[in-house]
């Protein structure tokens, strides 16, 4: 099925609210489970960067799981960051270790070669040019940094996409069902992501199918990759 890109930013207030209120606990728990499989030493006191943080549920889960880690969380949508700030404000002990950044990629202000851990969940499919993400990873990661990128995976057919919408978004508002459908059409196939990584000089990272609708990119960057 041919890819159909969608708007890069979720700036509509209704759409952002529906997304922030939706139950993504299953996929977000999967993300943290995958993160736990990475080497533990760098995560204990990690300086993390979450690209496309959305309502910050991943940030909250990360900082609760690793209480000495810190996280810079970037998103280009002011509406979405409003929900992120509200989520963090409910967790004062976590909020003190998080910094929200309203920026799009490429970011002119992120420190270079700084972060021990680069995260992203459900950003890749939103980008018209996926190299924007991979070049941001290369630029911001410290030598030997850990990387975990998870995203939707494009189904083989429109019928398969509709089946996934029916399975995972049947009880959601129409705005969220439509957004999920559009995101599936905009997502990449695993082989396409492998090609993207090769183009970016990040072939040391692995690509795996981790659910019936998600793929993940993970691994440690080479110490000499900068």
KOLVEXDO-463652 format. One record per residue: residue in one letter; residue number from 1; x negated, y negated, z of N, C-alpha, C, O in turn. Coordinates in steps of 0.1 Angstrom, whole numbers, plus 5000, padded with zeros to 4 digits. Layout:
BEGIN
A  NUM  X  Y  Z  X  Y  Z  X  Y  Z  X  Y  Z;
...
END
This chain:
BEGIN
X  1  4992  5012  5000  5000  5000  5000  4991  4988  5000  4982  4987  5008;
X  2  4994  4978  4991  4986  4966  4990  4988  4957  5002  4999  4956  5008;
X  3  4977  4951  5007  4978  4942  5018  4985  4929  5015  4984  4924  5004;
X  4  4993  4924  5025  5000  4912  5023  4997  4903  5035  5002  4904  5046;
X  5  4988  4894  5033  4983  4885  5044  4995  4877  5050  5005  4874  5043;
X  6  4994  4874  5063  5004  4866  5070  4997  4853  5075  4985  4852  5075;
X  7  5005  4843  5080  4999  4831  5086  4989  4834  5097  4991  4844  5105;
X  8  4978  4827  5097  4967  4830  5107  4971  4827  5121  4966  4834  5130;
X  9  4979  4817  5123  4981  4812  5137  4996  4814  5140  5005  4812  5132;
X  10  4999  4818  5153  5012  4819  5158  5016  4806  5166  5015  4806  5178;
X  11  5019  4796  5158  5021  4783  5164  5036  4780  5167  5039  4771  5175;
X  12  5045  4787  5162  5059  4785  5164  5062  4789  5179  5058  4800  5183;
X  13  5069  4780  5186  5071  4782  5201  5079  4795  5203  5077  4802  5213;
X  14  5090  4797  5195  5099  4808  5197  5091  4821  5194  5092  4831  5202;
X  15  5083  4821  5184  5075  4833  5181  5065  4836  5192  5063  4848  5196;
X  16  5058  4826  5197  5048  4827  5207  5055  4833  5220  5049  4841  5227;
X  17  5067  4827  5223  5074  4832  5235  5078  4847  5234  5076  4854  5244;
X  18  5083  4850  5223  5087  4864  5221  5075  4874  5222  5076  4884  5228;
X  19  5064  4869  5216  5052  4878  5217  5047  4879  5232  5043  4889  5236;
X  20  5047  4867  5239  5042  4867  5253  5051  4876  5262  5046  4881  5271;
X  21  5064  4876  5259  5073  4884  5267  5074  4898  5263  5080  4906  5271;
X  22  5069  4902  5252  5070  4916  5247  5062  4925  5256  5052  4921  5262;
X  23  5066  4938  5256  5059  4948  5263  5048  4954  5255  5051  4964  5247;
X  24  5036  4950  5256  5024  4956  5249  5016  4964  5259  5004  4966  5257;
X  25  5022  4969  5270  5014  4975  5280  5008  4988  5275  4996  4991  5279;
X  26  5014  4995  5266  5008  5008  5261  4996  5005  5253  4985  5011  5255;
X  27  4997  4996  5243  4985  4993  5235  4974  4986  5243  4962  4988  5241;
X  28  4978  4977  5252  4968  4970  5260  4961  4979  5270  4949  4978  5273;
X  29  4968  4989  5275  4962  4999  5284  4952  5008  5276  4942  5012  5281;
X  30  4956  5011  5263  4947  5018  5254  4934  5010  5252  4923  5016  5252;
X  31  4935  4998  5250  4924  4989  5248  4914  4990  5260  4902  4992  5259;
X  32  4920  4989  5273  4911  4990  5285  4905  5004  5286  4894  5005  5291;
X  33  4913  5014  5283  4908  5027  5283  4896  5029  5274  4886  5035  5278;
X  34  4897  5024  5262  4886  5024  5252  4874  5016  5258  4862  5020  5256;
X  35  4877  5005  5264  4866  4997  5269  4859  5004  5280  4847  5003  5282;
X  36  4866  5012  5288  4860  5020  5299  4851  5031  5294  4843  5036  5302;
X  37  4852  5034  5281  4843  5045  5276  4830  5039  5271  4821  5046  5268;
X  38  4829  5026  5270  4816  5020  5267  4807  5021  5279  4811  5024  5290;
X  39  4794  5018  5277  4785  5019  5288  4788  5010  5299  4791  4998  5296;
X  40  4788  5014  5311  4793  5007  5322  4784  4995  5327  4789  4985  5331;
X  41  4771  4997  5326  4762  4987  5332  4764  4973  5327  4764  4964  5335;
X  42  4765  4971  5313  4767  4958  5309  4781  4952  5312  4782  4940  5312;
X  43  4790  4960  5316  4804  4955  5318  4805  4950  5333  4814  4942  5336;
X  44  4797  4955  5342  4798  4952  5356  4797  4937  5359  4806  4932  5366;
X  45  4788  4930  5353  4786  4916  5354  4787  4909  5340  4780  4899  5338;
X  46  4795  4915  5331  4794  4910  5317  4799  4896  5316  4808  4891  5323;
X  47  4793  4889  5307  4798  4876  5301  4805  4880  5289  4799  4883  5278;
X  48  4818  4880  5290  4827  4885  5279  4833  4874  5271  4834  4862  5276;
X  49  4835  4876  5258  4842  4867  5249  4854  4875  5243  4852  4885  5236;
X  50  4866  4869  5245  4878  4875  5238  4882  4866  5227  4886  4854  5229;
X  51  4881  4871  5215  4885  4863  5203  4899  4866  5199  4903  4877  5196;
X  52  4908  4855  5199  4922  4857  5197  4929  4863  5209  4936  4873  5208;
X  53  4927  4856  5220  4932  4862  5233  4947  4862  5235  4952  4870  5243;
X  54  4955  4855  5227  4969  4855  5228  4973  4851  5242  4968  4841  5248;
X  55  4983  4858  5248  4988  4854  5262  4979  4859  5273  4982  4858  5285;
X  56  4967  4864  5270  4956  4867  5279  4958  4880  5288  4952  4881  5298;
X  57  4967  4889  5283  4969  4901  5291  4956  4909  5291  4952  4915  5302;
X  58  4949  4910  5280  4936  4917  5280  4926  4911  5289  4919  4918  5296;
X  59  4926  4898  5289  4916  4890  5298  4919  4894  5312  4910  4897  5320;
X  60  4932  4893  5316  4936  4897  5330  4932  4911  5334  4927  4913  5344;
X  61  4935  4920  5325  4932  4934  5327  4916  4936  5329  4912  4943  5337;
X  62  4909  4930  5320  4894  4931  5320  4889  4926  5333  4881  4933  5340;
X  63  4893  4914  5338  4887  4908  5350  4892  4914  5362  4885  4914  5373;
X  64  4904  4921  5362  4908  4928  5374  4900  4942  5375  4897  4946  5386;
X  65  4897  4947  5363  4890  4960  5363  4875  4958  5367  4869  4967  5374;
X  66  4869  4948  5362  4855  4945  5365  4854  4931  5372  4853  4921  5366;
X  67  4855  4931  5385  4857  4919  5393  4845  4910  5393  4846  4899  5399;
X  68  4834  4913  5388  4823  4904  5387  4820  4899  5373  4811  4892  5371;
X  69  4829  4903  5364  4827  4899  5350  4834  4885  5349  4842  4881  5357;
X  70  4830  4878  5338  4836  4865  5334  4840  4866  5320  4835  4875  5312;
X  71  4849  4857  5316  4854  4858  5302  4858  4844  5296  4865  4837  5303;
X  72  4852  4841  5285  4857  4830  5277  4867  4836  5267  4865  4845  5260;
X  73  4879  4829  5267  4890  4834  5259  4894  4824  5249  4899  4813  5252;
X  74  4893  4827  5236  4896  4818  5225  4908  4821  5217  4911  4833  5214;
X  75  4916  4811  5214  4928  4813  5206  4930  4799  5199  4929  4789  5205;
X  76  4935  4800  5186  4938  4787  5179  4951  4782  5181  4954  4771  5176;
X  77  4960  4789  5188  4974  4785  5190  4976  4778  5204  4974  4785  5214;
X  78  4980  4766  5204  4982  4759  5217  4994  4765  5224  4995  4766  5236;
X  79  5004  4769  5216  5016  4776  5222  5012  4788  5229  5017  4791  5240;
X  80  5004  4797  5223  5000  4809  5229  4991  4807  5241  4992  4814  5251;
X  81  4982  4797  5240  4974  4794  5252  4982  4789  5264  4977  4791  5275;
X  82  4993  4783  5261  5001  4779  5272  5006  4791  5280  5006  4791  5293;
X  83  5010  4802  5273  5013  4814  5280  5001  4821  5287  5003  4827  5298;
X  84  4990  4819  5281  4978  4825  5287  4975  4818  5300  4971  4824  5310;
X  85  4976  4805  5300  4973  4797  5312  4983  4801  5323  4979  4802  5335;
X  86  4996  4803  5320  5006  4806  5330  5002  4820  5335  5004  4822  5347;
X  87  4998  4830  5327  4994  4843  5332  4983  4842  5341  4982  4849  5352;
X  88  4973  4834  5338  4961  4833  5346  4964  4826  5359  4958  4830  5370;
X  89  4973  4816  5359  4976  4809  5371  4983  4818  5381  4983  4815  5393;
X  90  4989  4829  5377  4995  4838  5386  4985  4847  5393  4988  4854  5402;
X  91  4972  4846  5389  4962  4855  5394  4950  4846  5397  4940  4846  5390;
X  92  4950  4838  5408  4939  4829  5411  4925  4835  5412  4916  4829  5407;
X  93  4924  4847  5417  4911  4853  5417  4905  4856  5404  4893  4857  5402;
X  94  4914  4859  5394  4910  4861  5381  4908  4848  5373  4898  4847  5366;
X  95  4917  4839  5375  4916  4826  5367  4903  4819  5369  4898  4813  5360;
X  96  4897  4820  5381  4885  4814  5384  4873  4819  5375  4863  4812  5373;
X  97  4875  4831  5369  4864  4837  5361  4868  4837  5346  4861  4843  5338;
X  98  4878  4829  5343  4882  4828  5329  4882  4814  5324  4885  4805  5331;
X  99  4878  4812  5311  4879  4799  5305  4886  4800  5292  4882  4808  5283;
X  100  4897  4792  5290  4905  4792  5278  4899  4782  5268  4896  4770  5272;
X  101  4898  4785  5256  4893  4777  5245  4903  4776  5234  4906  4786  5228;
X  102  4908  4764  5231  4917  4763  5220  4909  4759  5207  4906  4748  5204;
X  103  4905  4770  5200  4896  4768  5188  4900  4779  5178  4904  4790  5182;
X  104  4897  4776  5166  4898  4786  5155  4884  4790  5151  4874  4783  5154;
X  105  4883  4802  5145  4870  4806  5140  4868  4801  5125  4878  4801  5118;
X  106  4856  4798  5122  4844  4797  5130  4844  4786  5140  4848  4775  5137;
X  107  4839  4789  5153  4839  4779  5163  4826  4772  5164  4815  4778  5163;
X  108  4827  4758  5165  4814  4750  5165  4809  4750  5179  4797  4745  5181;
X  109  4816  4754  5189  4811  4752  5203  4807  4765  5211  4801  4764  5221;
X  110  4811  4777  5205  4807  4789  5213  4791  4790  5213  4785  4787  5203;
X  111  4786  4793  5225  4772  4795  5226  4767  4807  5217  4774  4817  5216;
X  112  4755  4805  5212  4750  4815  5203  4742  4826  5211  4735  4823  5221;
X  113  4743  4838  5206  4735  4849  5212  4736  4850  5228  4727  4851  5235;
X  114  4749  4848  5233  4751  4846  5247  4759  4857  5254  4756  4860  5265;
X  115  4768  4863  5247  4778  4872  5254  4773  4887  5254  4768  4892  5244;
X  116  4775  4893  5265  4772  4907  5267  4783  4916  5261  4780  4928  5258;
X  117  4795  4911  5260  4806  4919  5255  4815  4910  5247  4820  4899  5251;
X  118  4818  4915  5235  4827  4908  5225  4840  4916  5224  4839  4928  5220;
X  119  4851  4910  5226  4864  4917  5226  4873  4910  5215  4872  4898  5213;
X  120  4882  4918  5210  4893  4912  5202  4904  4922  5200  4901  4934  5197;
X  121  4916  4918  5202  4927  4927  5201  4938  4920  5192  4943  4910  5196;
X  122  4941  4926  5180  4951  4921  5171  4948  4907  5165  4958  4900  5163;
X  123  4936  4905  5163  4932  4892  5156  4929  4895  5141  4932  4888  5132;
X  124  4922  4906  5139  4916  4909  5125  4926  4908  5114  4924  4902  5104;
X  125  4938  4914  5117  4948  4914  5106  4954  4900  5103  4959  4898  5092;
X  126  4952  4891  5112  4957  4877  5110  4948  4869  5101  4952  4859  5096;
X  127  4936  4873  5099  4926  4865  5092  4926  4868  5077  4927  4879  5072;
X  128  4927  4857  5069  4927  4858  5055  4913  4863  5050  4912  4870  5040;
X  129  4902  4858  5057  4889  4863  5054  4883  4870  5067  4879  4863  5076;
X  130  4883  4883  5066  4878  4890  5078  4864  4888  5082  4861  4890  5094;
X  131  4856  4883  5073  4842  4880  5077  4841  4869  5087  4831  4868  5094;
X  132  4851  4861  5088  4851  4850  5099  4849  4857  5112  4842  4852  5121;
X  133  4856  4868  5115  4855  4875  5127  4842  4882  5129  4835  4880  5139;
X  134  4837  4889  5119  4825  4896  5120  4813  4887  5121  4803  4890  5129;
X  135  4813  4876  5115  4802  4866  5116  4802  4859  5130  4792  4856  5135;
X  136  4814  4857  5135  4815  4852  5149  4809  4862  5159  4803  4858  5168;
X  137  4812  4875  5157  4806  4885  5166  4791  4885  5165  4784  4885  5175;
X  138  4786  4884  5153  4771  4884  5152  4765  4872  5158  4755  4873  5165;
X  139  4771  4860  5157  4766  4848  5162  4766  4847  5177  4757  4842  5183;
X  140  4778  4852  5183  4780  4849  5197  4774  4860  5206  4771  4858  5218;
X  141  4771  4872  5200  4767  4884  5208  4752  4882  5212  4744  4879  5203;
X  142  4749  4885  5224  4735  4887  5228  4729  4900  5223  4737  4909  5219;
X  143  4716  4901  5221  4710  4913  5216  4715  4925  5225  4714  4924  5237;
X  144  4719  4936  5218  4724  4947  5226  4737  4946  5231  4741  4955  5239;
X  145  4745  4936  5228  4759  4934  5233  4768  4946  5229  4766  4952  5219;
X  146  4778  4948  5238  4788  4958  5235  4800  4951  5227  4802  4939  5229;
X  147  4806  4958  5218  4817  4953  5210  4829  4962  5210  4827  4974  5209;
X  148  4841  4957  5212  4853  4965  5211  4863  4956  5204  4868  4946  5209;
X  149  4867  4959  5192  4877  4953  5184  4888  4963  5181  4885  4973  5175;
X  150  4900  4960  5185  4911  4969  5182  4922  4961  5174  4924  4949  5176;
X  151  4928  4968  5164  4938  4961  5156  4948  4971  5150  4946  4983  5151;
X  152  4958  4966  5145  4968  4974  5138  4961  4980  5125  4951  4974  5120;
X  153  4966  4991  5120  4961  4998  5108  4972  4998  5098  4984  5002  5101;
X  154  4969  4994  5086  4979  4993  5075  4985  5007  5072  4977  5016  5068;
X  155  4998  5009  5072  5004  5022  5068  5002  5024  5053  4999  5015  5046;
X  156  5004  5037  5050  5002  5040  5035  5014  5036  5027  5013  5035  5015;
X  157  5025  5033  5033  5037  5029  5025  5046  5020  5033  5045  5019  5045;
X  158  5055  5013  5026  5065  5005  5033  5074  5013  5041  5079  5009  5052;
X  159  5077  5025  5037  5086  5034  5045  5080  5038  5058  5086  5038  5069;
X  160  5067  5040  5058  5059  5043  5070  5059  5031  5080  5061  5032  5092;
X  161  5058  5019  5074  5058  5007  5082  5072  5005  5089  5072  5002  5100;
X  162  5082  5008  5081  5096  5007  5087  5098  5017  5098  5105  5014  5108;
X  163  5092  5029  5097  5093  5039  5107  5086  5035  5120  5091  5037  5131;
X  164  5075  5028  5118  5068  5023  5130  5075  5012  5137  5076  5011  5149;
X  165  5081  5003  5129  5089  4992  5135  5101  4998  5142  5104  4994  5153;
X  166  5108  5008  5137  5119  5015  5143  5115  5022  5156  5122  5022  5166;
X  167  5103  5027  5156  5098  5035  5168  5094  5026  5179  5097  5028  5191;
X  168  5086  5015  5176  5080  5007  5186  5086  4993  5188  5082  4986  5198;
X  169  5095  4989  5180  5101  4975  5182  5116  4975  5181  5122  4965  5178;
X  170  5123  4987  5182  5137  4988  5180  5145  4979  5189  5155  4973  5185;
X  171  5141  4978  5202  5148  4970  5211  5143  4955  5213  5148  4948  5222;
X  172  5134  4951  5204  5129  4938  5205  5137  4928  5197  5145  4932  5188;
X  173  5135  4915  5200  5142  4904  5192  5138  4905  5177  5127  4910  5174;
X  174  5146  4900  5169  5144  4901  5154  5131  4894  5151  5123  4898  5142;
X  175  5128  4883  5158  5115  4876  5155  5103  4884  5157  5093  4883  5150;
X  176  5104  4893  5167  5092  4902  5170  5092  4914  5161  5081  4918  5157;
X  177  5104  4919  5157  5104  4930  5148  5098  4925  5134  5090  4933  5128;
X  178  5102  4913  5130  5097  4908  5117  5082  4906  5118  5075  4908  5109;
X  179  5077  4900  5130  5063  4898  5131  5055  4911  5131  5045  4912  5125;
X  180  5060  4921  5138  5054  4934  5137  5053  4940  5123  5042  4945  5119;
X  181  5064  4939  5116  5064  4944  5102  5054  4937  5094  5046  4943  5086;
X  182  5054  4923  5095  5045  4915  5087  5030  4918  5091  5021  4918  5082;
X  183  5028  4921  5104  5014  4924  5108  5009  4937  5103  4998  4939  5099;
X  184  5018  4947  5102  5015  4960  5096  5011  4959  5081  5001  4965  5077;
X  185  5018  4951  5074  5015  4948  5060  5002  4941  5058  4995  4942  5049;
X  186  4999  4932  5068  4986  4924  5068  4974  4931  5073  4963  4927  5071;
X  187  4976  4943  5079  4965  4950  5086  4956  4956  5075  4959  4957  5063;
X  188  4944  4961  5080  4934  4967  5071  4934  4982  5073  4938  4987  5084;
X  189  4930  4989  5063  4927  5003  5064  4913  5006  5070  4905  4997  5068;
X  190  4911  5017  5076  4898  5020  5082  4886  5019  5072  4876  5013  5075;
X  191  4888  5024  5060  4877  5023  5050  4874  5008  5046  4863  5005  5044;
X  192  4884  5000  5046  4882  4986  5044  4874  4979  5055  4865  4971  5052;
X  193  4876  4983  5067  4869  4978  5078  4854  4982  5078  4845  4975  5081;
X  194  4852  4995  5074  4838  5000  5073  4831  4991  5062  4819  4988  5065;
X  195  4837  4988  5051  4831  4979  5041  4828  4965  5047  4818  4960  5044;
X  196  4837  4960  5055  4835  4947  5061  4823  4947  5070  4815  4937  5070;
X  197  4822  4957  5078  4810  4958  5087  4797  4959  5079  4787  4953  5083;
X  198  4797  4967  5069  4785  4968  5060  4781  4954  5055  4770  4951  5054;
X  199  4791  4947  5050  4789  4934  5044  4783  4924  5055  4775  4916  5052;
X  200  4788  4926  5067  4784  4917  5078  4771  4921  5084  4766  4914  5093;
X  201  4765  4932  5080  4753  4937  5087  4755  4943  5100  4747  4942  5109;
X  202  4767  4949  5102  4771  4954  5115  4774  4969  5114  4783  4974  5120;
X  203  4766  4976  5106  4769  4990  5103  4767  4999  5115  4771  5011  5115;
X  204  4760  4994  5125  4758  5002  5137  4771  5004  5145  4772  5013  5154;
X  205  4781  4996  5142  4794  4998  5149  4802  5009  5142  4802  5011  5130;
X  206  4810  5016  5150  4818  5027  5145  4833  5023  5143  4837  5013  5150;
X  207  4840  5029  5134  4854  5027  5132  4861  5040  5134  4857  5050  5129;
X  208  4872  5039  5142  4879  5051  5145  4894  5048  5146  4898  5037  5149;
X  209  4902  5058  5142  4917  5057  5143  4920  5061  5158  4916  5072  5162;
X  210  4927  5053  5165  4929  5055  5180  4943  5057  5183  4947  5060  5195;
X  211  4953  5055  5174  4967  5058  5176  4973  5059  5162  4967  5058  5152;
X  212  4986  5061  5162  4993  5062  5149  4994  5049  5142  4999  5048  5131;
X  213  4990  5038  5149  4991  5024  5143  4979  5015  5146  4979  5004  5142;
X  214  4969  5021  5153  4957  5013  5156  4944  5019  5152  4943  5031  5151;
X  215  4935  5010  5148  4921  5014  5147  4913  5006  5156  4917  4996  5161;
X  216  4901  5011  5159  4891  5004  5168  4878  5004  5162  4873  5013  5155;
X  217  4870  4993  5164  4856  4991  5160  4849  4990  5174  4852  4981  5182;
X  218  4839  4998  5175  4832  4997  5189  4817  5001  5187  4813  5007  5177;
X  219  4810  4998  5198  4796  5002  5198  4787  4991  5204  4792  4981  5208;
X  220  4774  4994  5204  4764  4985  5209  4756  4979  5197  4752  4986  5188;
X  221  4755  4966  5197  4747  4960  5186  4732  4963  5188  4727  4964  5200;
X  222  4725  4964  5177  4711  4966  5178  4704  4955  5185  4708  4943  5183;
X  223  4693  4958  5193  4686  4947  5199  4679  4938  5189  4677  4926  5192;
X  224  4676  4943  5178  4669  4935  5168  4678  4930  5157  4674  4926  5146;
X  225  4692  4930  5159  4701  4927  5148  4702  4912  5146  4709  4908  5136;
X  226  4697  4903  5155  4699  4889  5154  4690  4884  5143  4690  4872  5140;
END
